[in-house]
């Protein structure tokens, strides 16, 4: 008798845990959806700032990140050449933006770009991979539709 009760309780416990797991998984899926990079960017972005200005800001932020990586990366490091190539590509993109006038960029973005280049901004210790991961995520968001290429 006790064995049957124990078996039933065991089955109920397992079923109960599975039901909890389904609920847990659904909540985790909803959280994942809410935390997707696209959503975070969408909700943190001021609607008054144009996409072109955000691309301009992205260029300056990523250029500075790559320059800081190159400053600390030993020349013999396996990724030094790769990082230099990134820097050269960003320099080429900078040539595209060299014709921008102050009036072409939203005031808030212009102020942020000034801060980036002033050297007054406090640097936070961040892994180079994390910086480059953020660069690619935002690149896909800001340039994907504009340049008509998929985000693969």
C-alpha positions as CSV (number, residue, x, y, z in Angstrom):
1,X,0.0,0.0,0.0
2,X,2.8,2.4,1.0
3,X,4.6,1.5,-2.2
4,X,1.6,2.4,-4.4
5,X,1.2,5.7,-2.5
6,X,4.9,6.4,-2.9
7,X,4.7,5.6,-6.6
8,X,1.7,7.9,-7.1
9,X,3.4,10.7,-5.1
10,X,6.5,10.1,-7.2
11,X,4.5,10.4,-10.4
12,X,2.6,13.5,-9.2
13,X,5.9,15.1,-8.1
14,X,7.4,14.5,-11.5
15,X,4.2,15.8,-13.3
16,X,4.2,18.8,-11.0
17,X,7.8,19.5,-11.8
18,X,7.1,19.2,-15.5
19,X,4.2,21.6,-15.3
20,X,6.5,24.0,-13.4
21,X,9.1,23.5,-16.0
22,X,6.7,24.3,-18.8
23,X,5.7,27.5,-17.0
24,X,9.3,28.3,-16.3
25,X,10.2,27.7,-20.0
26,X,7.4,29.9,-21.2
27,X,8.5,32.7,-18.8
28,X,12.1,32.3,-19.9
29,X,11.0,32.5,-23.6
30,X,9.1,35.7,-22.9
31,X,12.1,37.2,-21.0
32,X,14.4,36.2,-23.9
33,X,12.0,37.9,-26.3
34,X,11.9,41.1,-24.2
35,X,15.7,41.1,-23.8
36,X,16.5,40.6,-27.5
37,X,19.0,43.2,-28.6
38,X,16.6,44.6,-31.1
39,X,14.0,45.3,-28.4
40,X,16.5,46.9,-26.0
41,X,17.8,49.1,-28.8
42,X,14.2,50.0,-29.8
43,X,13.2,51.0,-26.3
44,X,16.4,52.8,-25.4
45,X,16.4,54.9,-28.6
46,X,15.0,58.4,-28.6
47,X,12.5,58.6,-31.4
48,X,13.8,62.1,-32.3
49,X,17.2,60.7,-33.4
50,X,17.4,59.7,-37.1
51,X,18.7,56.4,-38.2
52,X,21.5,58.2,-40.2
53,X,22.6,59.9,-37.0
54,X,22.6,56.6,-35.1
55,X,24.8,55.1,-37.8
56,X,27.1,58.0,-37.5
57,X,27.3,57.5,-33.8
58,X,27.8,53.8,-34.2
59,X,30.8,54.5,-36.5
60,X,32.5,56.8,-33.9
61,X,31.8,54.4,-31.0
62,X,33.1,51.4,-32.8
63,X,36.1,53.2,-34.2
64,X,37.1,54.3,-30.7
65,X,36.5,50.8,-29.3
66,X,38.8,49.3,-32.0
67,X,41.5,52.0,-31.4
68,X,41.4,51.2,-27.7
69,X,41.8,47.5,-28.4
70,X,44.7,48.2,-30.7
71,X,46.4,50.3,-28.0
72,X,46.5,47.4,-25.5
73,X,46.8,44.5,-27.9
74,X,50.4,43.2,-28.3
75,X,51.6,43.2,-31.9
76,X,52.4,39.5,-31.8
77,X,48.8,38.7,-30.6
78,X,47.0,36.4,-33.1
79,X,44.2,38.9,-33.6
80,X,46.3,42.0,-34.0
81,X,46.2,41.8,-37.8
82,X,42.5,41.2,-37.8
83,X,41.9,44.2,-35.5
84,X,44.1,46.3,-37.8
85,X,41.9,45.3,-40.7
86,X,38.8,46.3,-38.8
87,X,40.4,49.7,-38.1
88,X,41.2,50.2,-41.8
89,X,37.6,49.3,-42.7
90,X,36.3,51.8,-40.2
91,X,38.7,54.4,-41.5
92,X,37.3,53.9,-45.0
93,X,33.8,54.3,-43.5
94,X,35.0,57.4,-41.8
95,X,35.8,58.8,-45.3
96,X,32.2,58.3,-46.2
97,X,31.2,60.3,-43.2
98,X,33.8,63.0,-43.7
99,X,31.4,65.1,-45.7
100,X,28.9,65.3,-42.9
101,X,28.3,68.8,-41.6
102,X,27.2,69.5,-38.0
103,X,23.7,70.2,-39.2
104,X,23.5,66.7,-40.8
105,X,23.7,65.1,-37.4
106,X,21.2,65.3,-34.5
107,X,22.4,67.6,-31.7
108,X,22.3,64.8,-29.1
109,X,24.4,62.6,-31.3
110,X,26.9,65.4,-32.1
111,X,27.3,66.0,-28.3
112,X,28.0,62.2,-27.8
113,X,30.5,62.1,-30.6
114,X,32.3,65.1,-29.0
115,X,32.4,63.3,-25.7
116,X,33.8,60.2,-27.3
117,X,36.7,62.1,-28.8
118,X,37.3,64.5,-25.9
119,X,39.0,61.9,-23.8
120,X,37.0,63.0,-20.8
121,X,34.8,59.9,-20.8
122,X,35.7,57.4,-18.2
123,X,36.8,54.1,-19.6
124,X,35.3,50.9,-18.3
125,X,37.2,47.6,-18.3
126,X,35.5,45.6,-21.0
127,X,36.7,42.5,-22.9
128,X,37.6,43.2,-26.5
129,X,35.2,40.4,-27.6
130,X,32.3,42.1,-25.8
131,X,33.1,45.4,-27.6
132,X,33.2,43.7,-31.0
133,X,30.0,41.7,-30.2
134,X,28.2,44.9,-29.5
135,X,29.6,46.5,-32.6
136,X,28.3,43.7,-34.8
137,X,24.9,43.6,-33.1
138,X,24.3,47.3,-33.6
139,X,25.8,47.2,-37.1
140,X,23.2,44.6,-38.1
141,X,20.4,46.7,-36.5
142,X,21.4,50.0,-38.1
143,X,22.7,49.0,-41.4
144,X,20.9,45.8,-42.3
145,X,17.7,47.3,-43.7
146,X,19.4,50.4,-44.9
147,X,22.0,48.5,-46.9
148,X,19.6,45.7,-47.9
149,X,21.6,42.8,-46.6
150,X,20.5,40.1,-44.2
151,X,21.8,39.9,-40.7
152,X,23.5,36.5,-41.1
